[in-house]
Amino acid sequence: MNVLKYILSGLLILFCLVASVKAKPMPPATLAEGLQNSVVLRCRYLGLSGNAKESSYFSGVRVRYRVEAVIKDKRQKPAQNVTVGKSVVVIYQFDDGTACLAPPGWKFDPAVMPALNSSWILILREASDKAGKPVFDTYRGSWGRFRYSEEKLREIEASGK
């Protein structure tokens, strides 16, 4: 009876391991989906806002951006104010929601962060950090973050009208 119990436990563990490795990724992100219930800002990157040592590939790091313009605000019930000239805290994620596993050996490196004062277009959703404090999260992680260009600005302005 004990042998059968161990065999069944082993099979259950094996099934869980195989199921976790065979997890299906999310479908690709789309601009139309990203613009739903979000705020789109043109911002300047100010730098890290928290302890990057505690970050992981999927949790990201806290960073600050200074708002230069509100491009669109489609939030249904905004809980956080967005003001031109003020800064916002954003969870800077390294994945786009499609990965099931972090790249082997991944660890945070400041070299992967944007240049200070570089200009970005961010598609943001309201979120909370681990302590429950309000922050913003980019749509589908890295997918909701675009280096600023007039072309990308026109594409976003033309979408979701």
Contact map, one row per residue, 1 for C-alpha under 8 A:
11111000000000000000000000000000000000000000000000000000000000000000000000000000000000000000000000000000000000000000000000000000000000000000000000000000000000000
11111100000000000000000000000000000000000000000000000000000000000000000000000000000000000000000000000000000000000000000000000000000000000000000000000000000000000
11111110000000000000000000000000000000000000000000000000000000000000000000000000000000000000000000000000000000000000000000000000000000000000000000000000000000000
11111111000000000000000000000000000000000000000000000000000000000000000000000000000000000000000000000000000000000000000000000000000000000000000000000000000000000
11111111100000000000000000000000000000000000000000000000000000000000000000000000000000000000000000000000000000000000000000000000000000000000000000000000000000000
01111111110000000000000000000000000000000000000000000000000000000000000000000000000000000000000000000000000000000000000000000000000000000000000000000000000000000
00111111111000000000000000000000000000000000000000000000000000000000000000000000000000000000000000000000000000000000000000000000000000000000000000000000000000000
00011111111100000000000000000000000000000000000000000000000000000000000000000000000000000000000000000000000000000000000000000000000000000000000000000000000000000
00001111111110000000000000000000000000000000000000000000000000000000000000000000000000000000000000000000000000000000000000000000000000000000000000000000000000000
00000111111111000000000000000000000000000000000000000000000000000000000000000000000000000000000000000000000000000000000000000000000000000000000000000000000000000
00000011111111100000000000000000000000000000000000000000000000000000000000000000000000000000000000000000000000000000000000000000000000000000000000000000000000000
00000001111111110000000000000000000000000000000000000000000000000000000000000000000000000000000000000000000000000000000000000000000000000000000000000000000000000
00000000111111111000000000000000000000000000000000000000000000000000000000000000000000000000000000000000000000000000000000000000000000000000000000000000000000000
00000000011111111100000000000000000000000000000000000000000000000000000000000000000000000000000000000000000000000000000000000000000000000000000000000000000000000
00000000001111111110000000000000000000000000000000000000000000000000000000000000000000000000000000000000000000000000000000000000000000000000000000000000000000000
00000000000111111111000000000000000000000000000000000000000000000000000000000000000000000000000000000000000000000000000000000000000000000000000000000000000000000
00000000000011111111100000000000000000000000000000000000000000000000000000000000000000000000000000000000000000000000000000000000000000000000000000000000000000000
00000000000001111111110000000000000000000000000000000000000000000000000000000000000000000000000000000000000000000000000000000000000000000000000000000000000000000
00000000000000111111111000000000000000000000000000000000000000000000000000000000000000000000000000000000000000000000000000000000000000000000000000000000000000000
00000000000000011111111000000000000000000000000000000000000000000000000000000000000000000000000000000000000000000000000000000000000000000000000000000000000000000
00000000000000001111111000000000000000000000000000000000000000000000000000000000000000000000000000010000000000000000000000000000000000000000000000000000000000000
00000000000000000111111100000000000000000000000000000000000000000000000000000000000000000000000000000000000000000000000000000000000000000000000000000000000000000
00000000000000000011111110000000000000000000000000000000000000000000000000000000000000000000000000010000000000000000000000000000000000000000000000000000000000000
00000000000000000000011111000000000000000000000000000000000000000000000000000000000000000000000000010000000000000000000000000000000000000000000000000000000000000
00000000000000000000001111100000000000000000000000000000000000000000000000000000000000000000000011110000000000000000000000000000000000000000000000000000000000000
00000000000000000000000111110000000000000000000000000000000000000000000000000000000000000000000011100000000000000000000000000000000000000000000000000000000000000
00000000000000000000000011111000000000000000000000000000000000000000000000000000000000000000000001000000000000000000000000000000000000000000000000000000000000000
00000000000000000000000001111100000000000000000000000000000000000000000000000000000000000000000001000000000000000000000000000000000000000000000000000000000000000
00000000000000000000000000111110110000000000000000000000000000000000000000000000000000000000000000000000000000000000000000000000000000000001001000000000000000000
00000000000000000000000000011111110000000000000000000000000000000000000000000000000000000000000000000000000000000000000000000000000000000000000000000000000000000
00000000000000000000000000001111111000000000000000000000000000000000000000000000000000000000000000000000000000000000000000000000000000000000000000000000000100100
00000000000000000000000000000111111100000000000000000000000000000000000000000000000000000000000000000000000000000000000000000000000000000000000000000000000000110
00000000000000000000000000001111111100000000000000000000000000000000000000000000000000000000000000000000000000000000000000000000000000000000000000000000000000000
00000000000000000000000000001111111111000000000000000000000000000000000000000000000000000000000000000000000000000000000000100000000000000011000100000000000000000
00000000000000000000000000000011111111110000000000000000000000000000000001000000000000000000000000000000000000000000000000100000000000000000000000000000000000010
00000000000000000000000000000001111111000000000000000000000000000000000001100000000000000000000000000000000000000000000000000000000000000000000000000000000000010
00000000000000000000000000000000011111100000000000000000000000000000000011110000000000000000000000000000000000000000000000001000000000000000000000000000000000000
00000000000000000000000000000000011111110000000000000000000000000000000111100000000000000000000000000000000000000000000000111100000000000000000000000000000000000
00000000000000000000000000000000001011111000000000000000000000000000011111100000000000000000000000000000000000000000000000111000000000000000000000000000000000000
00000000000000000000000000000000001001111100000000000000000000000000011110000000000000000000000000000000000000000000000011110000000000000000000000000000000000000
00000000000000000000000000000000000000111110000000000000000000000011111100000000000000000000000000000000000000000000000011110000000000000000000000000000000000000
00000000000000000000000000000000000000011111000000000000000000000011111000000000000000000000000000000000000000000000001111000000000000000000000000010000000000000
00000000000000000000000000000000000000001111100000000000000000001111100000000000000000000000000000000000000000000000001111000000000000000000000000000000000000000
00000000000000000000000000000000000000000111110000000000000000001111000000000000000000000000000000000000000000000001111100000000000000000000000000000000000000000
00000000000000000000000000000000000000000011111000000000000000111100000000000000000000000000000000000000000000000111111100000000000000000000000000000000000000000
00000000000000000000000000000000000000000001111100000000000000111100000000000000000000000000000000000000000000000001100000000000000000000000000000000000000000000
00000000000000000000000000000000000000000000111110000000000000111000000000000000000000000000000000000000000000000001000000000000000000000000000000000000000000000
00000000000000000000000000000000000000000000011111110000000011110000000000000000000000000000000000000000000000000000000000000000000000000000000000000000000000000
00000000000000000000000000000000000000000000001111100000000011110000000000000000000000001000000000000000000000000000000000000000000000000000000000000000000000000
00000000000000000000000000000000000000000000000111110000000011100000000000000000000000000000000000000000000000000000000000000000000000000000000000000000000000000
00000000000000000000000000000000000000000000000111111110000011000000000000000000000000000000000000000000000000000000000000000000000000000000000000000000000000000
00000000000000000000000000000000000000000000000101111110000011000000000000000000000000000000000000000000000100000000000000000000000000000000000000000000000000000
00000000000000000000000000000000000000000000000000111110000000000000000000000000000000000000000000000000000100000000000000000000000000000000000000000000000000000
00000000000000000000000000000000000000000000000000111111000010000000000000000000000000000000000000000000000000000000000000000000000000000000000000000000000000000
00000000000000000000000000000000000000000000000000111111101110000000000000000000000000000000000000000000000100000000000000000000000000000000000000000000000000000
00000000000000000000000000000000000000000000000000000111111110000000000000000000000000000000000000000000001100000000000000000000000000000000000000000000000000000
00000000000000000000000000000000000000000000000000000011111100000000000000000000000000000000111000000100011100000000000000000000000000000000000000000000000000000
00000000000000000000000000000000000000000000000000000001111100000000000000000000000000000000111000000100000000000000000000000000000000000000000000000000000000000
00000000000000000000000000000000000000000000000000000011111110000000000000000000000000000010100000000000000000000000000000000000000000000000000000000000000000000
00000000000000000000000000000000000000000000000000000011111111000000000000000000000000000011110000000000000000000000000000000000000000000000000000000000000000000
00000000000000000000000000000000000000000000000111110111001111100000000000000000000000000011100000000000000000000000000000000000000000000000000000000000000000000
00000000000000000000000000000000000000000000000111110000000111110000000000000000000000001111000000000000000000000000000000000000000000000000000000000000000000000
00000000000000000000000000000000000000000000111111000000000011111000000000000000000000001111000000000000000000000000000000000000000000000000000000000000000000000
00000000000000000000000000000000000000000000111110000000000001111100000000000000000000111100000000000000000000000000000000000000000000000000000000000000000000000
00000000000000000000000000000000000000000011111000000000000000111110000000000000000000111100000000000000000000000000000000000000000000000000000000000000000000000
00000000000000000000000000000000000000000011110000000000000000011111000000000000000111110000000000000000000000000000000000000000000000000000000000000000000000000
00000000000000000000000000000000000000001111000000000000000000001111110000000000011111110000000000000000000000000000000000000000000000000000000000000000000000000
00000000000000000000000000000000000000001111000000000000000000000111110000000000000110000000000000000000000000000000000000000000000000000000000000000000000000000
00000000000000000000000000000000000000001110000000000000000000000011111000000000000100000000000000000000000000000000000000000000000000000000000000000000000000000
00000000000000000000000000000000000000111100000000000000000000000011111110000000010100000000000000000000000000000000000000000000000000000000000000000000000000000
00000000000000000000000000000000000000111100000000000000000000000000111110000000000000000000000000000000000000000000000000000000000000000000000000000000000010000
00000000000000000000000000000000000001111000000000000000000000000000011111000000000000000000000000000000000000000000000000000000000000000000000000000000000010000
00000000000000000000000000000000000011110000000000000000000000000000011111100000000000000000000000000000000000000000000000000000000000000000000000000000000000000
00000000000000000000000000000000001111100000000000000000000000000000000111110000000000000000000000000000000000000000000000000000000000000000000000000000000000000
00000000000000000000000000000000000111100000000000000000000000000000000011111100000000000000000000000000000000000000000000000000000000000000000000000000000000000
00000000000000000000000000000000000010000000000000000000000000000000000001111100000000000000000000000000000000000000000000000000000000000000000000000000000000000
00000000000000000000000000000000000000000000000000000000000000000000000000111110000000000000000000000000000000000000000000000000000000000000000000000000000000000
00000000000000000000000000000000000000000000000000000000000000000000000000111111100000000000000000000000000000000000000000000100000000000000000000000000000000000
00000000000000000000000000000000000000000000000000000000000000000000000000001111100000000000000000000000000000000000000000000100000000000000000000000000000000000
00000000000000000000000000000000000000000000000000000000000000000000000000000111110000000000000000000000000000000000000000000100000001000000000000000000000000000
00000000000000000000000000000000000000000000000000000000000000000000000000000111111000000000000000000000000000000000000000000000000000000000000000000000000000000
00000000000000000000000000000000000000000000000000000000000000000010010000000001111101010000000000000000000000000000000000000000000000000000000000000000000000000
00000000000000000000000000000000000000000000000000000000000000000010000000000000111111100000000000000000000000000000000000000000000000000000000000000000000000000
00000000000000000000000000000000000000000000000000000000000000000111110000000000011111000000000000000000000000000000000000000000000000000000000000000000000000000
00000000000000000000000000000000000000000000000000000000000000000111000000000000001111100000000000000000000000000000000000000000000000000000000000000000000000000
00000000000000000000000000000000000000000000000000000000000000000110000000000000011111110000000000000000000000000000000000000000000000000000000000000000000000000
00000000000000000000000000000000000000000000000000000000000000011110000000000000001011111000000000000000000000000000000000000000000000000000000000000000000000000
00000000000000000000000000000000000000000000000000000000000000011110000000000000010001111100000000000000000000000000000000000000000000110000000000000000000000000
00000000000000000000000000000000000000000000000010000000000001111000000000000000000000111110000000000000000000000000000000000000000000110000000000000000000000000
00000000000000000000000000000000000000000000000000000000000001111000000000000000000000011111000000000000000000000000000000000000000000111100000000000000000000000
00000000000000000000000000000000000000000000000000000000001111100000000000000000000000001111100000000000000000000000000000000000000000111100000000000000000000000
00000000000000000000000000000000000000000000000000000000000111100000000000000000000000000111110000000000000000000000000000000000000000001100110000000000000000000
00000000000000000000000000000000000000000000000000000000111110000000000000000000000000000011111100000000000000000000000000000000000000000100110000000000000000000
00000000000000000000000000000000000000000000000000000000110100000000000000000000000000000001111100000000000000000000000000000000000000000000110000000000000000000
00000000000000000000000000000000000000000000000000000000110000000000000000000000000000000000111111100000000000000000000000000000000000000001111000000000000000000
00000000000000000000000000000000000000000000000000000000000000000000000000000000000000000000111111100000000000000000000000000000000000000001111000000000000000000
00000000000000000000000011000000000000000000000000000000000000000000000000000000000000000000001111110000000000000000000000000000000000000001100000000000000000000
00000000000000000000000011110000000000000000000000000000000000000000000000000000000000000000001111110000000000000000000000000000000000000000000000000000000000000
00000000000000000000000011000000000000000000000000000000000000000000000000000000000000000000001111111100000000000000000000000000000000000000000000000000000000000
00000000000000000000101110000000000000000000000000000000000000000000000000000000000000000000000011111100000000000000000000000000000000000000000000000000000000000
00000000000000000000000000000000000000000000000000000000000000000000000000000000000000000000000000111110000000000000000000000000000000000000000000000000000000000
00000000000000000000000000000000000000000000000000000000110000000000000000000000000000000000000000111111010000000000000000000000000000000000000000000000000000000
00000000000000000000000000000000000000000000000000000000000000000000000000000000000000000000000000001111110000000000000000000000000000000000000000000000000000000
00000000000000000000000000000000000000000000000000000000000000000000000000000000000000000000000000000111110000000000000000000000000000000000000000000000000000000
00000000000000000000000000000000000000000000000000000000000000000000000000000000000000000000000000000011111000000000000000000000000000000000000000000000000000000
00000000000000000000000000000000000000000000000000000000100000000000000000000000000000000000000000000111111100000000000000000000000000000000000000000000000000000
00000000000000000000000000000000000000000000000000000001100000000000000000000000000000000000000000000000111110000000000000000000000000000000000000000000000000000
00000000000000000000000000000000000000000000000000011011100000000000000000000000000000000000000000000000011111000000000000000000000000000000000000000000000000000
00000000000000000000000000000000000000000000000000000000000000000000000000000000000000000000000000000000001111111000000000000000000000000000000000000000000000000
00000000000000000000000000000000000000000000000000000000000000000000000000000000000000000000000000000000000111111000000000000000000000000000000000000000000000000
00000000000000000000000000000000000000000000000000000000000000000000000000000000000000000000000000000000000011111000000000000000000000000000000000000000000000000
00000000000000000000000000000000000000000000000000000000000000000000000000000000000000000000000000000000000011111100000000000000000000000000000000000000000000000
00000000000000000000000000000000000000000000000000000000000000000000000000000000000000000000000000000000000011111110000000000000000000000000000000000000000000000
00000000000000000000000000000000000000000000100000000000000000000000000000000000000000000000000000000000000000011111010000000000000000000000000000000000000000000
00000000000000000000000000000000000000000000100000000000000000000000000000000000000000000000000000000000000000001111110000000000000000000000000000000000000000000
00000000000000000000000000000000000000000001111000000000000000000000000000000000000000000000000000000000000000000111110000000000000000000000000000000000000000000
00000000000000000000000000000000000000000001110000000000000000000000000000000000000000000000000000000000000000000011111000000000000000000000000000000000000000000
00000000000000000000000000000000000000000001100000000000000000000000000000000000000000000000000000000000000000000111111100000000000000000000000000000000000000000
00000000000000000000000000000000000000000111100000000000000000000000000000000000000000000000000000000000000000000000111110000000000000000000000000110000000000000
00000000000000000000000000000000000000000111100000000000000000000000000000000000000000000000000000000000000000000000011111000000000000000000000011110000000000000
00000000000000000000000000000000000000011110000000000000000000000000000000000000000000000000000000000000000000000000001111100000000000000000000011110000100000000
00000000000000000000000000000000000000011110000000000000000000000000000000000000000000000000000000000000000000000000000111110000000000000100000111000000000000000
00000000000000000000000000000000011001111000000000000000000000000000000000000000000000000000000000000000000000000000000011111000000000000110000110000000000000000
00000000000000000000000000000000000001111000000000000000000000000000000000000000000000000000000000000000000000000000000001111100000000011110000100000000000000000
00000000000000000000000000000000000011100000000000000000000000000000000000000000000000000000000000000000000000000000000000111110000000011110000000000000000000000
00000000000000000000000000000000000001000000000000000000000000000000000000000111000000000000000000000000000000000000000000011111000001111000000000000000000000000
00000000000000000000000000000000000000000000000000000000000000000000000000000000000000000000000000000000000000000000000000001111100001111000000000000000000000000
00000000000000000000000000000000000000000000000000000000000000000000000000000000000000000000000000000000000000000000000000000111111111110000000000000000000000000
00000000000000000000000000000000000000000000000000000000000000000000000000000000000000000000000000000000000000000000000000000011111111100000000000000000000000000
00000000000000000000000000000000000000000000000000000000000000000000000000000000000000000000000000000000000000000000000000000001111110000000000000000000000000000
00000000000000000000000000000000000000000000000000000000000000000000000000000000000000000000000000000000000000000000000000000001111110000000000000000000000000000
00000000000000000000000000000000000000000000000000000000000000000000000000000000000000000000000000000000000000000000000000000001111111000000000000000000000000000
00000000000000000000000000000000000000000000000000000000000000000000000000000000000000000000000000000000000000000000000000000001111111100000000000000000000000000
00000000000000000000000000000000000000000000000000000000000000000000000000000001000000000000000000000000000000000000000000000111100111110000000000000000000000000
00000000000000000000000000000000000000000000000000000000000000000000000000000000000000011110000000000000000000000000000000000111100011111000000000000000000000000
00000000000000000000000000000000000000000000000000000000000000000000000000000000000000011110000000000000000000000000000000011111000001111100000000000000000000000
00000000000000000000000000000000000000000000000000000000000000000000000000000000000000000111000000000000000000000000000000011110000000111110100000000000000000000
00000000000000000000000000000000000000000000000000000000000000000000000000000000000000000111100000000000000000000000000001111000000000011111111110000000000000000
00000000000000000000000000000000010000000000000000000000000000000000000000000000000000000000000000000000000000000000000000111000000000001111111110000000000000000
00000000000000000000000000001000010000000000000000000000000000000000000000000000000000000000001110000000000000000000000000000000000000000111111100000000000000000
00000000000000000000000000000000000000000000000000000000000000000000000000000000000000000001111110000000000000000000000000000000000000001111111110000000000000000
00000000000000000000000000000000000000000000000000000000000000000000000000000000000000000001111100000000000000000000000000000000000000000111111110000000000000000
00000000000000000000000000001000000000000000000000000000000000000000000000000000000000000000001100000000000000000000000000000000000000000111111111000000000000000
00000000000000000000000000000000010000000000000000000000000000000000000000000000000000000000000000000000000000000000000001110000000000000111111111000000000000000
00000000000000000000000000000000000000000000000000000000000000000000000000000000000000000000000000000000000000000000000111100000000000000110111111100000000000000
00000000000000000000000000000000000000000000000000000000000000000000000000000000000000000000000000000000000000000000000111000000000000000000001111110001000000000
00000000000000000000000000000000000000000000000000000000000000000000000000000000000000000000000000000000000000000000001110000000000000000000000011111000000000000
00000000000000000000000000000000000000000100000000000000000000000000000000000000000000000000000000000000000000000000001110000000000000000000000001111101100000000
00000000000000000000000000000000000000000000000000000000000000000000000000000000000000000000000000000000000000000000000000000000000000000000000000111111100000000
00000000000000000000000000000000000000000000000000000000000000000000000000000000000000000000000000000000000000000000000000000000000000000000000000011111110000000
00000000000000000000000000000000000000000000000000000000000000000000000000000000000000000000000000000000000000000000000000000000000000000000000000001111111000000
00000000000000000000000000000000000000000000000000000000000000000000000000000000000000000000000000000000000000000000000000000000000000000000000001011111111100000
00000000000000000000000000000000000000000000000000000000000000000000000000000000000000000000000000000000000000000000000010000000000000000000000000011111111110000
00000000000000000000000000000000000000000000000000000000000000000000000000000000000000000000000000000000000000000000000000000000000000000000000000000111111111000
00000000000000000000000000000000000000000000000000000000000000000000000000000000000000000000000000000000000000000000000000000000000000000000000000000011111111100
00000000000000000000000000000010000000000000000000000000000000000000000000000000000000000000000000000000000000000000000000000000000000000000000000000001111111110
00000000000000000000000000000000000000000000000000000000000000000000001100000000000000000000000000000000000000000000000000000000000000000000000000000000111111111
00000000000000000000000000000000000000000000000000000000000000000000000000000000000000000000000000000000000000000000000000000000000000000000000000000000011111111
00000000000000000000000000000011000000000000000000000000000000000000000000000000000000000000000000000000000000000000000000000000000000000000000000000000001111111
00000000000000000000000000000001001100000000000000000000000000000000000000000000000000000000000000000000000000000000000000000000000000000000000000000000000111111
00000000000000000000000000000000000000000000000000000000000000000000000000000000000000000000000000000000000000000000000000000000000000000000000000000000000011111
